Amino acid sequence: MQHVAFHYATMEELEAESKKLNAFIPLSGRTEQIFQPLGIGEKEAANRIAFQPMEGTDGTEDGAPGELTVRRYHRFAKAGPGLIWFEAVATVPEARASAHQLMITEKNVDSFRRLTDEIREISLKENGNAPVIVMQATNSGRYSKPHGYPEPLIAYNCPPLEDSPLGKDRIVSDGDLKRFEEAYTRAARLAGEAGFDGMDIKCCHRYLACELLSAYTRPGEYGGSWENRTRFLKNCYRAAEGGKPGNGFFLTSRLNVYDGFEWPWGFGVREGGGLAPDMTEPVRLIRELQDEFRIPLINVTMGNPYRNPHVNRPYDHGNYVPDEHPLEGIGRMMRGVSEIQHAVPGLPVIGSAFSYVRQWAGNLAAGMLEGGHCAMAGFGRMAFADPEFVHELRGTGSIQPGGCCVTCGGCAKLLRAGTPAGCIVRDREVYRL
């Protein structure tokens, strides 16, 4: 089908189209509930808005925050979300997604500490409270480009993701995986020293930990069975437990609950079930993480932005045209988030993909909260475009369309190119093409 441009003039039009498509998009006018506090373990978020991890590709060569990195998080802090899910920070040099991806080390940990201190100071001054700050610890796996060109570290050969022989001989050994696991001990220790409240062991969008969840065809102790496919993720948690500080520091994950590929290439589907989402294994995994590692929240997402970006961030423009209406993609995400939240009612779930509905993103967040479908709403592209939407929503109960993300995909193009990324429409200071 052709791209369907966002054209809804009223919330009623958006609701009518959603119903026509049988898309689960609950909207509510009671946006004040977004600004209720949320307990996260021993921490508390002042409101139910999370800024999702959006890489800026603007760190220094040694992995420290660069000038544009600092600028971005100062803007985020001023806006006042309850939680800032800090962008991907590499755990080992060979697993950086670009030559300018952040990477925390003993040599640069003080620069991260200065930034977390500044985030809290700015937010306290502007908003009267400080956000919970989570560091996303990552191993980019298949999408590693530490020197600016692909140097993939793949879990298994996956035909839907391989257009060329590149990577076929780069399957990581069990020994490599054990070494990568051990890196999370240091990552947790450094995250604590840097002033983060918690650490995300990233397991989404088909990076290494996520890819291993669907390693049905991989031989050895990291493939095939449930125990083997979840071994890497759980061992990373166990390693991180050995390095994390006290003071309420917690571990969590931004987790793919649906990859958007058929079995045996995707997680969150059942054998013989085609592309239909099946939350059986994702729910089992979240419950096991909750039981063993006492995770205080989970951040739910879907898809692979490199191959099926419509699954986690529907958009209006681009060369890739999915065979579904964007609102159907939003509905699938919201249904998945809701199913997870209702399966683990005592665990706060952060939902994703709110930005597509523009000025009604706050109404969708309110509707999801009101129905008990999630505990927090995550915004990525919208935060890049104009983080001040939080103040608009708090002050007026609505978001002005003039500052919204227009879902053009420009920020993702910059990221893929390895250049400083930001909103090419709303934030010209970081416009680099």
GIHUGI-V312769 format. One record per helix or strand of 3 or more residues. SS is the DSSP state (alpha for helix, beta for strand). FROM is the first residue (numbers start at 1). TO is the last residue. If there is no record, write none. Layout:
ss=[SS:SS]
from=[FROM:FROM]
to=[TO:TO]
This chain:
ss=[alpha:alpha:beta:beta:beta:alpha:beta:alpha:alpha:beta:alpha:alpha:alpha:beta:alpha:alpha:alpha:beta:beta:alpha:beta:alpha:alpha:beta:alpha:beta:alpha:alpha:alpha:alpha:alpha]
from=[11:31:38:43:49:67:83:93:109:132:141:159:174:198:208:226:231:250:254:280:297:309:326:348:355:376:381:389:401:410:428]
to=[20:35:40:45:51:79:90:95:127:138:143:161:193:201:212:229:241:252:256:293:301:311:343:351:370:379:386:396:403:417:430]
